[in-house]
Amino acid sequence: METTRARALRLLGPLAVLVLVGGCSGGGSSGAREASSTQAAQAVVQKSGSDLQSDYQRVIKDVLPSVVQIQAAGDLGSGVVYDDKGHIVTNAHVVGDGKTFKVTTAHSQDTLSARLVYAYPEQDLAVIKLDEVPSGLRAAEFGDSSKVQVGQITLAMGSPLGLSSSVTQGIVSATGRTVSEGSGSGATIANMVQTSAAINPGNSGGALVDLNSKVIGIPTLAAVDPSFGNSAAPGIGFAIPASMVRTVADQIIKSGKVTDSGRTALGITGRTVVNDSLQPAGVAVVDVKSGGAADKAGIEPGDVITGLGDTDITTIASLTEALAAQNPGDRTSVTFTRNGSATKADVTLGEQ
């Protein structure tokens, strides 16, 4: 798509110049030249629009058969066929506590049965497996998240509000977002892809696709606007990047669980504490994992964490988001109070 549009713009530039030059020249043929140039420019624009429409239709034809609807304990979501063995990747909040599910493919009303392989709420991902793999089931192709660029066109495919095989269109609005889910799994997820493609209830677990027919993310949630009663904020949706999806799904399929999360951990159990004005003031350490990062740094139960590196920590959510921006093995500092005195300790972050 970017190549197509760029090509159109390169063509339109010289044509626009021709129109201006024609309009400035004298002679009775100037009107004819101007009309001819205008018609040529319009033809380029029409061809560009036609090419874009063809791109959309091609991508939908390629990918939509790999997007399924998942019925789980009264809830409805979407999933993406991961391989030809019947594995389907979706969100952990779609499967919930369920163990068995009903699955409907894009081109059939027949209901297929599936079972849970493993759910990983920390990254809001899960893998389920069809009990019987129907003929013609097509696995989606997952792209490289590191190559996703702001401005590229995306299509979101899924079952919003129960409307199966629905497609919405937008662009990549931003990359590298760290987002905390206010409901569902409650996970804090780093490096999410932000998109303007409409993400509605039921889209969760579906596919965010580029114009190369590759899945670049799993739509997971839409932003809400607190000023309007936490209603959905139009055009602000988030998807788990494809590279993380592959990392988690491959481990689940191979080992039945996540063995290497890549998620950073401090190795504590904590709770938000408030000050005398009832404002969040830090994270009280309730328990310290033996041998974990905090334990090795000398942090103890009863300490109140107020900073991680250069980031102020006031709540559990802010600590989780700060950790999500780090990598296991990173060295940083933890600021905390103990018996009313501020202390700072160097820490090598561990893995969740």
Solvent accessible surface area in square Angstrom, and as a share of the most:
residue,aa,sasa,rsa
1,M,32,0.14
2,E,90,0.40
3,T,87,0.51
4,T,21,0.12
5,R,131,0.48
6,A,39,0.30
7,R,114,0.41
8,A,11,0.09
9,L,120,0.60
10,R,157,0.57
11,L,92,0.46
12,L,47,0.23
13,G,37,0.35
14,P,80,0.50
15,L,30,0.15
16,A,54,0.42
17,V,84,0.48
18,L,100,0.50
19,V,39,0.22
20,L,125,0.62
21,V,88,0.51
22,G,6,0.06
23,G,48,0.46
24,C,118,0.71
25,S,46,0.29
26,G,64,0.62
27,G,61,0.58
28,G,88,0.85
29,S,56,0.36
30,S,24,0.16
31,G,46,0.45
32,A,67,0.52
33,R,108,0.39
34,E,70,0.32
35,A,49,0.38
36,S,66,0.43
37,S,17,0.11
38,T,53,0.31
39,Q,121,0.54
40,A,41,0.32
41,A,22,0.17
42,Q,99,0.44
43,A,56,0.44
44,V,28,0.16
45,V,81,0.47
46,Q,132,0.59
47,K,133,0.56
48,S,22,0.14
49,G,41,0.39
50,S,63,0.41
51,D,44,0.23
52,L,42,0.21
53,Q,110,0.49
54,S,59,0.38
55,D,23,0.12
56,Y,46,0.18
57,Q,108,0.48
58,R,100,0.36
59,V,0,0.00
60,I,51,0.26
61,K,156,0.66
62,D,53,0.27
63,V,5,0.03
64,L,18,0.09
65,P,23,0.14
66,S,0,0.00
67,V,7,0.04
68,V,3,0.02
69,Q,31,0.14
70,I,0,0.00
71,Q,70,0.31
72,A,4,0.03
73,A,105,0.81
74,G,75,0.72
75,D,76,0.39
76,L,51,0.25
77,G,0,0.00
78,S,0,0.00
79,G,0,0.00
80,V,0,0.00
81,V,0,0.00
82,Y,30,0.11
83,D,31,0.16
84,D,108,0.56
85,K,133,0.56
86,G,0,0.00
87,H,15,0.07
88,I,0,0.00
89,V,1,0.00
90,T,0,0.00
91,N,0,0.00
92,A,6,0.05
93,H,52,0.23
94,V,6,0.04
95,V,2,0.01
96,G,44,0.42
97,D,141,0.73
98,G,16,0.16
99,K,137,0.58
100,T,103,0.60
101,F,8,0.03
102,K,124,0.53
103,V,0,0.00
104,T,25,0.15
105,T,25,0.15
106,A,20,0.16
107,H,144,0.64
108,S,39,0.25
109,Q,160,0.71
110,D,103,0.53
111,T,84,0.49
112,L,38,0.19
113,S,60,0.39
114,A,1,0.01
115,R,114,0.42
116,L,33,0.17
117,V,40,0.23
118,Y,73,0.28
119,A,23,0.18
120,Y,18,0.07
121,P,63,0.40
122,E,69,0.31
123,Q,4,0.02
124,D,0,0.00
125,L,1,0.00
126,A,0,0.00
127,V,1,0.00
128,I,0,0.00
129,K,48,0.20
130,L,2,0.01
131,D,81,0.42
132,E,140,0.63
133,V,67,0.38
134,P,45,0.28
135,S,117,0.76
136,G,79,0.76
137,L,28,0.14
138,R,114,0.41
139,A,40,0.31
140,A,15,0.12
141,E,102,0.46
142,F,27,0.11
143,G,7,0.07
144,D,58,0.30
145,S,22,0.14
146,S,97,0.63
147,K,149,0.63
148,V,16,0.09
149,Q,114,0.50
150,V,92,0.53
151,G,37,0.36
152,Q,25,0.11
153,I,11,0.06
154,T,0,0.00
155,L,2,0.01
156,A,1,0.00
157,M,0,0.00
158,G,1,0.01
159,S,2,0.01
160,P,11,0.07
161,L,128,0.63
162,G,31,0.30
163,L,116,0.58
164,S,56,0.36
165,S,41,0.27
166,S,28,0.18
167,V,48,0.28
168,T,38,0.22
169,Q,92,0.41
170,G,6,0.06
171,I,70,0.36
172,V,0,0.00
173,S,37,0.24
174,A,13,0.10
175,T,63,0.37
176,G,47,0.45
177,R,110,0.40
178,T,50,0.29
179,V,21,0.12
180,S,41,0.26
181,E,14,0.06
182,G,86,0.83
183,S,88,0.57
184,G,64,0.61
185,S,36,0.23
186,G,46,0.45
187,A,8,0.06
188,T,7,0.04
189,I,0,0.00
190,A,21,0.17
191,N,98,0.51
192,M,0,0.00
193,V,4,0.02
194,Q,23,0.10
195,T,0,0.00
196,S,42,0.27
197,A,1,0.00
198,A,42,0.32
199,I,16,0.08
200,N,56,0.29
201,P,99,0.63
202,G,8,0.08
203,N,1,0.01
204,S,15,0.09
205,G,0,0.00
206,G,0,0.00
207,A,0,0.00
208,L,0,0.00
209,V,0,0.00
210,D,14,0.07
211,L,12,0.06
212,N,111,0.57
213,S,18,0.11
214,K,71,0.30
215,V,0,0.00
216,I,3,0.02
217,G,0,0.00
218,I,0,0.00
219,P,0,0.00
220,T,2,0.01
221,L,37,0.19
222,A,29,0.22
223,A,24,0.19
224,V,82,0.47
225,D,44,0.23
226,P,106,0.67
227,S,93,0.60
228,F,148,0.62
229,G,70,0.67
230,N,94,0.48
231,S,54,0.35
232,A,66,0.51
233,A,17,0.13
234,P,128,0.80
235,G,34,0.33
236,I,65,0.33
237,G,1,0.01
238,F,20,0.08
239,A,1,0.00
240,I,0,0.00
241,P,9,0.06
242,A,0,0.00
243,S,38,0.25
244,M,47,0.21
245,V,0,0.00
246,R,79,0.29
247,T,60,0.35
248,V,1,0.01
249,A,1,0.00
250,D,74,0.38
251,Q,28,0.12
252,I,1,0.00
253,I,56,0.29
254,K,179,0.76
255,S,57,0.37
256,G,35,0.33
257,K,109,0.46
258,V,23,0.13
259,T,84,0.49
260,D,79,0.41
261,S,6,0.04
262,G,43,0.41
263,R,32,0.12
264,T,12,0.07
265,A,18,0.14
266,L,4,0.02
267,G,14,0.14
268,I,38,0.19
269,T,77,0.45
270,G,21,0.21
271,R,142,0.52
272,T,52,0.30
273,V,31,0.18
274,V,84,0.48
275,N,69,0.36
276,D,155,0.80
277,S,78,0.50
278,L,138,0.69
279,Q,103,0.46
280,P,60,0.38
281,A,36,0.28
282,G,0,0.00
283,V,0,0.00
284,A,11,0.09
285,V,4,0.02
286,V,79,0.46
287,D,79,0.41
288,V,26,0.15
289,K,131,0.55
290,S,102,0.66
291,G,44,0.42
292,G,12,0.12
293,A,7,0.06
294,A,0,0.00
295,D,62,0.32
296,K,162,0.69
297,A,23,0.18
298,G,38,0.37
299,I,4,0.02
300,E,84,0.38
301,P,83,0.52
302,G,57,0.55
303,D,2,0.01
304,V,34,0.20
305,I,0,0.00
306,T,41,0.24
307,G,6,0.06
308,L,5,0.03
309,G,29,0.28
310,D,155,0.80
311,T,66,0.39
312,D,116,0.60
313,I,2,0.01
314,T,57,0.33
315,T,35,0.20
316,I,64,0.32
317,A,51,0.39
318,S,27,0.18
319,L,8,0.04
320,T,45,0.26
321,E,66,0.30
322,A,12,0.09
323,L,21,0.10
324,A,22,0.17
325,A,76,0.59
326,Q,57,0.25
327,N,95,0.49
328,P,48,0.30
329,G,47,0.45
330,D,47,0.24
331,R,166,0.61
332,T,25,0.14
333,S,18,0.12
334,V,0,0.00
335,T,35,0.20
336,F,5,0.02
337,T,43,0.25
338,R,78,0.29
339,N,151,0.78
340,G,77,0.74
341,S,67,0.43
342,A,83,0.65
343,T,58,0.34
344,K,132,0.56
345,A,18,0.14
346,D,97,0.50
347,V,3,0.02
348,T,63,0.37
349,L,4,0.02
350,G,27,0.26
351,E,76,0.34
352,Q,107,0.47
